[in-house]
Amino acid sequence: MRHTHAIVRPPPPTFADGLSSAAAGTPDLARAIVQHRVYCEALTACGLRLTALPVDPAYPDSCFVEDPAIVTATGAMVTRPGAPSRAGEADSIASALRSWYRDPVRMTPPGTLDGGDVCQADGHFLVGLSGRTNEEGARQLAAFLETLGYRSSIVDIRGTEGLLHLKSGMSYLGDGRIVVVPELSRLEALRPYELIVVPDKERYAANCLAVNGRVLIAAGHPDLAGTLSGLGYDTLPVDLSEFRKMDGSLTCLSLRA
Ligand code: CIR
């Protein structure tokens, strides 16, 4: 599937006040801004046209634009992010999406869902139940996706320690292949796919981003980079150290369609 554009939003001055379970120290804002710029350049190098939303200091986590919306080639849903401090991000993403989609659908209470829990594998969506995404949110998304002709299945990761979102532990590469952390590799929903299991010490790199024939991968993960190169993928390492301190990774920094 060819991507043509992406929405991004740079980290705000309040970035360090965002949610984090990483216990990896305070992020350096200046460094985060540079890393975000390099990330944007990598997306541009993959052929995407970028729309950069204005910095939003009211929401420290607002650079993680993947969470308040789900976008596809033919429609978009504005979600209800599962963390109370992020709920207000939905309104600003909704207005940004109106320049792409005639009528973005809004999720309604009591559903909650973070886009980080949604993994699109061509015409099929894997939707994770997590601390952020509840059954009602997953149900509303599945019903919406069905109207667009997509199928979905639910994957429950609530018992899996250390994974904020489904995509913290897996990514779809295309060609029926999924990169996955060891503890998710036995999931029934993944049986139709060829799995590339990331060594535990490189688990952060399970969140990688396949765009238009290239694969962005978190810098500093030579085993996975070597495996992917061996399979013929053109990998593009991106340093995300400051976003990792805030539980962020590659996919969460953009909305791609
Ligand atoms: C949060 O806890 O919501 C942010 N600090 C990190 C969100 C990362 N989002 C993602 O992986 N989709």
Residues whose N, C-alpha, C, O or C-beta is under 5 A from the ligand:
A	BS01	CIR	G18 L19 S20 D61 F64 E66 G115 G116 H165 M246 D247 G248 S249 C252
